[in-house]
Amino acid sequence: MTGIAQRSGASIGCVYQYFPDKESVARALHSWYGDEMEEQLAPIIEQAGDLSAEDLAHRLVAMMVAFVEKHPAFLRLLDSPIRFARTPEARHRLRNRIAEALRAKNRRLSKEDAWLTATVTLQILKALGGLYAPLSPQERVRVTREFQVVLSGYLALRL
């Protein structure tokens, strides 16, 4: 907690006033990152019905790459042994929004299939983040392209 206070430029008392322990800091960050990711996804989701599967995949991958570059601690937080996941309602809301966007692209897609496709899409994006972070800039470009291919192919088959 002392390190957090030093890096934030706040007094230790101020940090403890809002966060009684590291787990509460991690929970707050996890929630904040989740909210920001939803904000970043919102315009992509809104436009999904008008995008090709390839364009949708490219935008989703680009969003994830930008998010990971802006928030490198996000991935470490996801892999942390501390379990402080967002509320089930927040996770459900994000998957549901993506599922609705997928159904906007393909009205024949059942709600269950759209939900599954949204879940797999989010897992693909999470995997990208995990592989992306430790790579060199050249390797990052290659991995990003590969994930665009994977997600494009998956979405093209499902949609």
N, C-alpha and C positions, 0 to 999 in steps of 0.2 A: 504494500500500500504506500510505503514511503517512496518507492520508485515511481509509482503512478502520480503521486503528488508532485514530485520533482519534475517529471516530464510534462505535466500539465501546467506547471507554474502556479499551482494552488497550494495552500497550506494543508498539512496533513489533517488538521481539524476540519477543514472545509470538505475534504474528500470523505472523511468518515461521517460528516453530517448527512451526506447524500447516499453513501455506499458503505454499509457496515463491514463488508468483506470483499475479497476478490471475486467471489462467485456473483455477488450482486452487480459488480462492475461488468462482469462477463455477460450476465443476463441483459443488462441495459444495452451493451454494445450489440449483442445478438438481435435484440428487438429493433434497435436503431438501424442496423444493417438490413434487416428484413424489410423494414418500412421503406428504406431507400431503394432496395432492389425492386420492390413493388412499384415505386414511382418510376424507376427506369424502364420497367417492363410495360407500364401502362400505355404509352403511345404505340408500342409494337403490337400489343394485344388489340388495341383499337383498330389498327390498320391491317391486322392479319387476314381478314376476309378478302382484301384487295391484293394481297401479295401472293406470289408463287411460293411453293414449298421451299424452293431454293432461296428466294429472297427472305422469307421468314426465318429460315435457318441461319442465314448470314447475319441478319440483324440480331437474332438471339445470341449467337456466338460473339459478335462484336460487343454487345451489351455486357456479356459476362467478362470478356477480356478487359474492357474498360473498368468494370467494377472491381475486378481483382487488382488491377494496376493502381486504382485509386485507394483501395482498402486492402493492402497486403495482409493485415491481421485477420481478415475475414476467414480465410482458409484455416489458419491456425485455430481460430475460435471454433470452427465446425468440427475439427479433429480433436478438440480438447476433451480430456477425460471427464471434465465437469459437464453434467447433463443439465442444460437449461434451455431446451428448445423453445421456440416460439409456441404460443398457445396453439392447440389443435385448430381453433377457429381461424387463426391467421394463416396457418399452413393450408387449411381447406380453402380459404378465400382465394389464395394465390393459384392453387391448382384449378379451382373452379373457374376462375377468370380465364386461364389459359385454355381449359376445356371448352368454354363457351366460344372462344376465338376459333378454336379448331372446328367446332360445329358450324361456325359462320362460314368457314371455307368448304365444309362438306356436310350438308344437312342430313345426309344418309348415315352419318356417323352417330351411333347410339351414345347416350349420355355415359354409359359405362365404358365404352371404347374411347370416348373423348377424354374421360377421366384418366384411364390407363395411359393413353398417349401423352397427356399432360404430365403425368407422374414420370414416365420414362424420359420425356424431354427435359424435365428439371434434373433428373439424375445424370443425363448426358452432360448438361451444363455444369453440374457440380463436379463431375469427373474432369472436365476440361480445366476447371479452376485448379484442381489438385495436381494435374500434370503440368500446367502452364507455369506456375509460380517459380519453381527452382531452375527453369531452363534459361539458356543464353538467349539473347535477342533473336538470333538466327533460328534456333530451335523452336522458339515461341511462334515464329511465323509459320513454320512447317506444321507444328501441332495444331495451330489455329485452323489452317487449311484442312487438315485431316478431320477435325471435328465438324467443320462446315460440310464436308463430304458426308460424314456419318449422319449428321442431323438432317441434311438435305434428303439423303436417300431414305431415311426412316420416315420423315414427314411426307415425302412423295408417295411412299407405299401406303401410309395410313390415311392420307387425304385424297 
